[in-house]
Amino acid sequence: MTGPKTLYEKIWDAHTVESREDGTSLIWIDRHLVHEVTSPQAFEALRAAGRKVRRPDLTLAVPDHNLPTTARRDSAGHRIAIKDPQSAQQLAALEKNAPEFGIRLIGDADREQGIVHVVGPEQGFSLPGATIVCGDSHTACHGGLGALAFGIGTSEVEHVLATQTLQLKRSKTMEVRVEGELGAGVTAKDLVLHICGTLGASGGTGYVIEYTGSAIRGLSIEGRLTVSNMAIEHGARAGLIAPDEKTFAYVQGRPYAPKGADWDKAVAWWKSLATDPGATYDKVVVINAAEIAPTVTWGTSPEDTVAIGGVVPAPESFADPSKQEAARKSLAYMGLTPGQKMTDVEVQNVFIGSCTNSRIEDMRAAAAVVKGRRKADNVRWAIVVPGSGLVKEQAEAEGLDKIFIEAGLEWREPGCSACLAMNPDKVPSGERCASTSNRNFVGRQGPGARTHLVSPAMAAAAAVTGKLTDAREFLA
Amino acid sequence: MKPINHVAGTAIPFGAKNVDTDVIIPAHWLKTITREGLGKGAFEAIRAEEGNIFDTERNKGAPILIAGDNFGCGSSREHAAWALLDMGITCVIAPSFSDIFSGNAFKNGILTVVLPQEAIDRLLVVAVDQPIDVDLESQTVTTPFQDRFTFEIDPFRKHCLLGGLDEVGLTLSRDAAIKQHEAKIAADLPFLATASAA
């Protein structure tokens, strides 16, 4: 293909092994992240077929979903057994499969352990311009570095392990251009929740979205990872943000990052990846950053967003009859009434963590709000879960752990935690949680749990007031 | 995977929109290390209700599910496809599917049929008491009332589904091309060609 190309098309073309007439291409995969939940059946299938892992050096395994966020070793250094036998079994399977197939494993108590989508960028394993996959839909996260990264199912995990490629069809391209400046106290999370509300949960289906515009360029790498992380919540296969000087500065010096002459070559190539002037997208959506307020969700789909100053919508206010019906069900599940002010909604739980918001900046933003304040009495459970052991170390070096603990919040070990109810961190049925995670689905944080998606600063503000709160009230 | 061509019989007129993978199979069911037995957990929250649509005498074990827009959105868990298969569902008809779910369904020999909302609305009415017939070879969905809807499907997927082909085996047969690309990456993009923590 000649002529001007988008960032997506450039990465795609550089990774095409061969294209067939039917429109399917065989795509080379540069980096593969593996965790304990979606890989056991893939390794089992390889074993059954007598197949090997083609490029074990391009794969990195990290357990995250099942791990309790409490201590994993006792004072003598012995493993504290995971109580749930099934969770323990999945961890054991990864610990057996990785070495057996020659794959590097970051262990459950290693200081680099964390959520795969935090660990990949942090280690420099995830690189701009790379194709990155993982059996987890939030792999879209790595697109914040300018990598083509997307979630795959277990059969595809097996396919990548065996062949280091995937059979894929080229996606359509969408540009989501966010121009202008975000207001004070408005964060990357508010921005992406606003995009979810604008596009809808299926608005990006069939597309790879490139986020562009001055508001996106203005975000830190942590913020860009947050935005791209939730590309999947508006249905997109992947999100992309063009790598720039901020990206190079973030990547340089990390353990797996290129070094010496390779580094110079890498930067030169990364600079060439930006969408060419004159390249066209299949769809363009323009958003004015100045119109975005701190945003929360009221329903059970990430598209159910409203500004914190707003009210719970009436189902009749939606044009689409099926959305009206979905909204009625959501409100019944969430225990909310149309017209109710979002700032009147009380929460009993606060979760600060997940692959969306557990990097150091997220920890700092939450700590800035709770510093010198106390958790409200009606908040039963408030936990802060750093995304990796290295984030935890950094936060502790900055004294953030003490700020949280003094405010009455718990400071935990890294993992997926209360994002998805696969480990002991769950929200009780009927209770509400202000959560920095990415999904407010029915039962996501535990059967009957009611999730309100928010930014780290907003979650921290909710912990202090006991209600959904505009975090800007706490800005110094 | 088993070859699939013709699916005929009871279709569950579910119709819900944005059915996410946590609804299809909640996370606590993902702790298994095998692919079997997940049908018990399929649509767990819905099926906890008395008289739910999945457990009626008529719908139990039905091979076809009719759903709303954006079916299978959310997580990449292939357990959603395994759970449907374990329930006996081998064909899902909806106005749209999440990209990852439709890929997972395909890899397990589940046929995902995309039809416009008007066709779905009609099928939801018919399916209440009539069987539905889906034919992959001719790419048609028909009812006993002479309804006939044609659907599009990627030719490669169709070929694989009809033949029950093993995709890993197919790709491994392209080894020469893969090796060539691997060498090209090593030459042109050496920083991507390997991953080591020096």
Interface residues (C-beta under 8 A of the other chain):
Chain A: A14 T16 V17 E18 R20 D22 G23 T24 L26 W28 D30 R31 V37 T38 P40 Q41 E44 A49 R51 D57 L58 L60 H65 N66 D84 Q86 S87 Q89 Q90 A93 Q123 F125 L127 G129 A130 G135 D136 S137 T139 F150 G151 I152 G153 T154 S155 E156 E158 H159 A162 T163 Q164 T165 Q167 K169 S171 A201 S202 T205 G206 I232 G235 R237 P255 Y256 P258 K259 D262 W263 K265 A266 W269 S301 E303 S322 K323 E325 A326 L420 A421 M422 R439 F441 V442 G443 R444 P447
Chain B: A16 K17 N18 D20 D22 V23 P26 A27 H28 L30 K31 T32 I33 T34 R35 A45 G68 D69 N70 C73 G74 S75 S76 R77 E78 A81 S96 F97 S98 D99 I100 G103 N104 K107 N108 D154 P155 F156 E167 V168 L170 T171 L172 R174 A177 I178 Q180 H181 E182 I185 L189 P190 F191 L192 T194 A195 S196 A197 A198
